[in-house]
Amino acid sequence: MIDRARLAVPARVLAPRLVGALLASEIGGARVAVRLTEVEAYEGADDPASHAFRGPTPRTRVMFGPAGHLYCYFSYGMHWCANVVCGPDGVAAAVLVRAGEVVEGVDAARSRRPASRRDTDLARGPARLASCLGLAAAVNGVDLCDPGSPVRLETLPVRRRPGVRAGPRVGISRAVERPWRFWLEGAPSVSAYKAGGRKPLPSTRQTDGRE
C-alpha cells in the first residue's frame, strides 16, 4: 500500500503524480479498479474554489487531515464525487479524481453505469468515476492507505509521468486562472474540457469544480 507520507504534500504537488495511480474499491462483493487519467487540486484557506476555504465544517473536516483519507460529498443533490485528502495534518487539501480507465471489474462497473455506451465512458467524469467504484456516504473518510479498507489507493507513480498536461480547473467561478487540473494527454476517458476551455459562469455563490 501507499506510504501516507507520500500524500502529505500540497494538493497541487500530489495531483500530477496521481495521474496513472490505481484507485480500487471492494464494495458489495465486487472489486473495481480505476487507473486515474484526470484530477484537480484543491487547497484550503488560500483557494477560494475549495470547499474548505472558510475553514472546517462537519462536511469538510476530513479535508483537514490526516492525509490519505477519502473525501466523498454529494453534489447538487444528484451524485457523489470523491477526493484524495493530502497535505500536512491540519491543513486542508484534497485532489478531486475526475476521470479514469476501469482496469478491473468492468462488469461490475457496467452494472453501476448501465447508461454508458462505451467502456471508456464508465469513469469519464467525477460522478461516473465515483459511481462505478460504488462510492457514497458510507465510505466518506475511509483510510485509503489501510490494506483492509473498502477503498484503497493501491499504486502511486514516484514522479509525474510523461504526457501529463496541466490547465485551468473547470466548473468553478473563483481562482479560475490556476492551472491545477492535470490529465493524461490522449486518454479517451479524459473529459472534453481542455486548457482554456469552458469559461466559468458569473456567480456570487462559492463553488468549486467538484459541485
GUMIGU-263508 format. One record per atom (N, C-alpha, C, O): x, y, z. Coordinates in steps of 0.001 Angstrom, whole numbers, plus 500000, padded with zeros to 6 digits. Layout:
! GUMIGU-263508
XYZ...
! end
This chain:
! GUMIGU-263508
500835498798500000500000500000500000500874501257500000502097501174500113500246502389499876500959503655499745501383504185501106500596504190502052502609504624501198503110505277502407502394506618502555502436507448501647501740506830503692500967508043503909501818509306503749501313510347503328503100509212504083503971510382503985504055510903502545504288512093502332503868510025501565503915510453500166502715511317499792502745512030498789501660511251500601500446512023500335500394513314501142499529514158500909501306513470502081501301514639502962502016515820502317502910516423502910501611516136501101502174517248500328501019518088499809499883517614499791501276519328499382500184520159498859499455519486497697500045518703496952498188519795497552497372519174496508497936519415495118497912518521494272498443520613494878498970520930493538500261520163493243500656520043492083500926519639494290502115518797494102501702517348493884502244516670493011500750516874494668500320515482494551499527515228493275499669514171492661498697516181492870497752515945491772498395515363490517497912514340490032499459515953489962500020515367488738500599513967488945500682513184487999500998513653490177501518512319490462500394511284490528500633510092490334499179511737490799498050510809490868497591510354489488496888509351489371497976511071488455497636510628487104498427509354486819499657509370486783497717508268486619498350506960486461498244506097487699498569504911487647497790506667488829497621505887490052496415504965489933495523505191489115496400503918490765495305502949490763494467503137492019494970503015493136493178503436491827492220503565492922491248502397492815490619502198491776491129501626493891490319500405493845489310500374494986489540500937496056488181499700494735487169499523495768486714498071495795486749497377494779486288497624496972485662496319497137484386496552497926484362496437499151483338496878497208482059497257497791480975496375497176480935496177495962480103495854498024479037494997497517479542493708496924478898493132496046480698493240497394481235491978496918481924492038495576482274490999495015482128493241495043482765493380493725484003494245493830483993495289494482485068493804493183486282494606493098486290495364491773486137494781490700486473496679491879486610497533490703487848498392490901488029498978491968488689498473489902489898499300489984489933500241488791489641499857487659490301501488489079490347502537488054491741503135488006492293503529489033492304503201486812493565503903486591493226505360486308492552505653485319493683506287487165493296507691487060493949508364485858495141508193485603493146509132485125493646509855483946493433511356484038493973512106483225492648511808485021492378513249485149492038513580486594491230512892487218492653514631487128492447515034488519492478516562488612492905517249487684492015517074489755492102518512490026492538518733491471492095518028492377493403519712491676493888520044493013493045521142493642492664522107492979492756520984494937492053521995495719492769522155497053492989521181497773493128523388497372493780523670498645492729524150499643491554523811499498493114524918500637492177525330501676492003526826501771491320527431500944492628527439502792492394528848503091492838529791501981492345530915501896493772529347501120494243530207500042493632529836498695494129530254497649492562529057498719491923528617497475490413528871497566489688528046498120489932529991497034488507530316497150487594529369496387486375529445496543488143528481495569487324527488494871487141526207495675486455525287495232487750526145496852487733524929497656486577524916498642486167525966499137486047523724498929485043523570499980485573524061501329484804524532502166486886523950501539487484524243502848487950525689502977488614526035503955487618526530502020488118527903502010487756528660503286488563529449503779486581528440503819486119529170505007486378528426506305485845528797507351487190527381506248487536526663507458486772525367507604485909525059506783487079524596508652486451523280508823484967523374509161484539524259509902484202522459508612482782522285508907482554520782509054483444519995508731481384520372509533481134518928509590481331518242508241481747517085508183481033518953507164481179518373505834482643518250505421483038517251504821483449519267505741484809519334505199485902518903506165487078518935505801485559518504507371486609518236508365487604517180507905488774517233508282487155516209507088488078515185506609489165515788505730490250515216505627488905516930505091489901517586504245491085518117505045492144518385504477490921518270506343491973518830507188492924517761507725493762518042508582492792516553507225493756515519507538493302514547508603492264514713509243494127513519508766495419513304508119495283512925506644494212512551506166496407513038505948496431512694504532496105511222504322496278510399505221495632510903503121495397509518502771493997509020503021493734507822502912493084509930503358491697509538503556490858509968502349491301510770501527489651509428502256488751509713501143487729510754501560487070510615502591487601511792500756486572512808500982485509512635499897485749512929498726484330512152500303483194511990499397482129513014499758481886513271500937481504513591498763480414514529499017479366514399497928479652513974496808478137514779498287477003514715497375476901516049496653476866517101497292476853516015495348476888517223494540475537517504493887474975516656493193475034518699494123473777519138493505472612518189493762471651518160492993472695517418494837471614516504495163471417515400494148470351514788494090472450515137493339472301514158492256473316513028492288472968511880492010474582513336492625475602512300492510476744512556493488476878513645494045477561511525493680478708511600494578479988511881493806480134511474492653480907512575494450482241512809493907483250512435494984482922512426496170484482512126494571485481511620495518486806512339495369487194512745494273487493512490496491488770513185496547489751512433497426489357511770498386491024512537497095492104512018497924492595513149498811493110514148498308492447513011500118492911514043501054494432513991501124495028512915501158495053515171501146496510515233501166496961516394502038496155516984502758498249516725501977498789517845502733499113517492504173498765516410504647499785518410504876500112518196506290498844518116507126497832518732506791498900517364508206497762517238509101497348518614509614498185519386510082496055518918509523495534520197509980495442521256508903494863522318509134496001520991507726495953521932506606495084521320505513495413520259504983493989521972505176493040521401504223493634521316502825494203522281502316493492520145502214493916519949500834493335518626500353493242517666501118492944518580499084492416517350498511492519517409496996492568518486496401492549516238496389492606516134494936491356515416494459491118514264494819490562516096493650489374515506493051489787514519491968490589514853491095489247513309492017489509512343490949488418512526489895487252512205490124488817513043488747487855513457487724487554512370486695486428512292486204488516511546486364488293510559485310489319509452485408490380509614486011488984508318484802489912507200484797489453506092483863488399506174483233490272505063483795490008503894482963489782502699483889490627502403484734488668502023483739488391500830484540489285499696484038489181499279482885490156499206484904491102498155484511490797496815485172491338495787484765489939496817486183489470495579486808488005495764487175487579496859487542487239494684487074485835494744487469484951495485486487484016496180486886485242495340485203484467496059484194482986495688484249482131496561484097482671494427484461481271494009484508480526494681485661479385495114485498481172494768486822480543495433487965480360496921487679479328497501488018481370497538487051481255498960486705480134499182485706479402500167485809479985498280484738478894498410483764477537498313484440476598499015484064477433497441485440476147497285486137475779498540486915474599498828487116476788499287487354476539500527488085476348501717487155475767502731487541476843501586485925476732502652484939476099502105483652476741502107482602474840501634483725474226500996482559474012501942481379473850501488480246474011503252481632473788504199480536475049504447479707474970505027478624476208504015480203477457504237479475477490503354478230477340502135478320477685503970477081477681503239475817478997502524475546479030501488474882480093503099476075481411502513475842482129502369477179481849503107478124483045501426477253483796501241478493484636502473478828484878502748480003485080503213477821485864504420478085485029505506478751485580506465479290483697505367478719482824506360479350482465506001480791481876506821481496482809504796481241482386504340482563482837505279483668482060505592484569484092505735483610484645506611484654485067507948484061486032508557484523484357508401483053484668509659482369483870510783483010482731511052482628484484511435483988483816512456484786483776512036486242483714510842486537483809513002487164483916512662488591482736511884489138482921511002489976481515512189488682480352511465489184480339510033488668480024509112489422480677509826487398480718508484486835481798507643487514481590506466487811482950508261487753484048507535488393483628507053489777483834505890490125483035507956490570482590507570491913481517506489491842481500505568492658480629506605490873479545505642490738480058504249490389479624503262490984480984504160489423481436502826489018482279502166490108482410500942490128482853502965491016483562502407492169482632502140493344483051501543494337481369502575493248480408502362494324480594503289495503480236502935496626481155504486495273481474505403496365480270506272496726479585506805495854480031506400498029478924507203498530479213507557499987480352507440500441478183507992500724478374508479502089479039507456502999479808507825503887478754506183502789479258505145503685480778505054503707481351504560504678481442505525502647482901505421502606483578506780502778484798506872502646482825507819503064483447509111503328484366508994504542483942508531505601485609509408504390486565509376505488487357508096505621488213508016506502487121507087504795487878505837504936489350506075504618489710507004503895490183505210505178491631505333505037492086504630503762492035503403503676492525505391502787492968504833501508494294504096501616494684503384500690494989504259502731496286503608502933496184502335503759497196501680504006494988501977504188494772500789505013494467499599504106493503499655503343495262498517504166495008497353503311493629496740503514493121496056502625493016496975504671491702496417504951490556497338504606489397496999504843490857498496504053489821499474503730489016499024502509489565498361501629487718499372502437486930499027501252487307499851500024486934499498498905488039500938500220488542501756499111490017502026499384490385502444500482490863501785498379492301501901498604492983502567497413492592502374496262494001503346497717494918503838496698496038502813496625496856502730497542496090502037495561496978500878495526498322501149494857499307500481495173498381502099493954499662502477493359499723503990493233498695504664493162500933504508493206501159505942493046502497506138492357503532505777492918502503506705491145503778506932490455504742507749491311504325508649492041506010507436491219507025508137492006507149509578491568507395510465492385506979509810490294507092511177489765506050511377488679505406510426488237505896512587488267504955512916487197505330512171485929506465512259485461504375511437485374504661510618484208504648511467482933503992512509482906505344511055481890505322511778480629503902511841480066503111510916480247503595512922479394502285513071478776501226513681479660500083513835479231501578514039480904500615514684481783500598516179481491501636516840481534499427516702481197499262518115480875498536518831482005497870518199482825498669520159482041498032520965483080497231522088482451497588522608481394496145522454483111495320523556482635494356523999483715494374523442484812493514524988483439492577525506484437491555524461484870491169523585484095491132524573486115490041523743486607488739524170485930488639525277485400487750523289485953486504523580485232485323523649486185485356523094487283484280524341485746483049524412486519483142525243487779482335525061488691484100526148487861484260526997489043484109528460488656484195528806487477483885529317489640483736530745489378484797531588490065484831532807489897485676530935490850486754531656491533488079530924491312488113529712491099489161531689491369490501531128491156490560530328489855491183529268489787489908530851488840489810530127487565491128530116486793491300529322485868492059530998487172493304531099486418494346530058486832495363529907486155494113529354487912495117528422488410495126527139487579494080526510487421496274526739487049496356525533486208496481524280487055497503523596487003495467523974487823495522522891488798494706521678488372494385520833489208494367521575487101493773520345486565494861519649485756495573520280484974494977518341485957496029517565485306495396516355484631494529515702485212495824516052483409495260514925482679496314514278481800497326514886481453496048513032481451496930512286480575496525512551479130495430512187478700497407513179478403497104513565477033496783512337476184497507511342476206495686512429475437495304511357474537494464510262475157493968509393474439494286510275476479493477509237477128492000509457476786491483510550477014491310508451476245489920508640475830488951508884476977487847509381476758489352508540478203488466508742479352488488510165479887487649510527480712489433510976479430489534512357479918488342513161479413487882512959478289487842514072480246486703514889479872487021515752478660488182515920478289485981516293478052486151517080476831486835518412477085487317519046476147486886518846478339487476520145478659488983520098478531489629519178479033489535521081477865490981521203477732491414522548478315490582523359478721492721522768478349493230524027478881492591525182478140492540525197476910492101526155478905491453527306478301490059527001477818489526527713476967489456525948478351488141525513477905487010526347478470487102527572478533485928525673478884484702526366479271484949527469480282485622527252481290484409528646480021484556529771480933483570529621482080482468529106481887483960530072483289483044529959484423481858530889484255481988531973483686480711530471484745479536531318484712479586532311485853480084531975486927479078533542485657479049534513486751478246533953487913477176533376487721478768534128489114478085533588490284478546534306491530479700534721491630477636534451492486478004535006493788478095533909494817478461534176495961477774532676494449477821531558495380479175530883495298479670530587494211479776530640496466481069529948496459480862528527495951480009527792496448481654528155494955481603526796494441483008526283494233483973527041494332483128525024493951484360524532493402484005523581492267482843523212492099484994523191491500484731522420490308484179521041490604483894520284489676484022520699491854483509519394492226482003519431492448481393518402492737481400520613492314479945520721492519479267521087491214478044521226491172
! end
